[in-house]
Amino acid sequence: MEQMITCVSCPVGCRLKVTVDGGEVASVSGNSCNRGITYARQESIAPRRMVTAVVRLMNRAKPLSVKTESPIPKERIFDCMREIRSLQLDAPVRMGQVVLPDVCRTGVNIVATKNME
């Protein structure tokens, strides 16, 4: 199976042609750097994404921005957002503080991206 993807590892945005055979990446072409090969292998077999969101804080008008500490499997994004939506947090919260450990049993924490007093 062949697929065309655009690499987002650097500003060049190479159009990559990826050939997948038997669940393995057989070849990658169109890349201008090695990061394209790494990106194509990961994106074609097991795509992962960072998740960013906001969470309501009790007794605060402004929401708290949060994110995953590292990318999670793409197919778990909606489950992750459902868990984030269920959070009820109280201030104060510190930037980098884990507000939801091991989201969706991915091994990835949800952390605050700013301080809220």
N, C-alpha and C positions, 0 to 999 in steps of 0.2 A: 504494500500500500504506500502510495506517495502522498505527501501533503506539503503545502506551502505555508510557511509561517514567517512572521516578521520578528526578528530578534530585537529585544528591548534591553539587552545587556549594556549597550553603550549608545551614544547619540547617532551613530551611523544608520542604524535600523536596517540591516541587511535582510534581503528576502532569501530565506533559506528553503532549500528543497530537501525534505527529509524522507528517506525510504525506511519503512518499518517492515520487518519480515519476522513472523513468528513471535511477536511481542518484544522484539529487540530492534534497536536502531541499526540498520545495515549500512547506511551512508548519509552524510550531510554535505551539501554543497551550497555555494553562494555566500559563505561566511568570509569576512575579511580579517577576522581574528579568532583566536582559540575560544574566546568566550562564547562565540556563536555556536560552536560544536557542543559545548557544555549545556548551553541553554536549549538547543534543539533536542538533545538527549533527554533532558529533564521534562521539557514541555510536551514531547511526543508520547512519553511512556507514563509519567506520573505528574501532571501539572499541579503546581502549588501556587498559592496566592497569599499576600499579606491582606489582612482585614482591618479596616478602620471603621470606627463607629462613634456615636455619642451615647452617653448614659445620663439619665436624669438623676440629679442629686436631690435628696430630700431637703426641703426648705431653701432651695436655691433656684434662681431664675435661669441662670446659665447652665447648660449641660457640660458634662465632663467628656473630653475626647479620650478615646481609648484605641488600642491597636494590639494585634498579635505580636509577640516578641519575635517570631519568625514565621515564615510562610506555612500555611496548612494545606492539606489536600483540597483541591478545587471543589471536589464533590461534597465537602463538609462545610462550605461557606454558609449555606442557609441554616444548617443546624447550629453553627457557631453564632450567627446573628440572632437566632431564637434564644440561645442561652444568654447572650449579651442583653437582649431586650428584657429578660426577666430579672436583671440585676436591680437591687435597691440599695443605693449607697448613701452614706452620710459623710459630710465634710468633717474634718479636713482630709484631703487626699494629696499625696505627694507624687510628683512626676517619677515614673518608673515603678511605682507601687503596684504589686500584683493585685488586681481586683477580681480576677476569676482564674484560679489555677486549673491547669490541664483541661482546657476547653474541649468539649466533645471527646474526651479521652484521646487527644492527639499528642499529649505531652507538651503542648504549647500553652503558655500563660497569656492572659489578657492583661495589659498594663496601662496605667494612666499616662497620658502624654503631656500633662501639665499639672501644676499645683493648683489646688482649689482650697481656699480657707473657709 
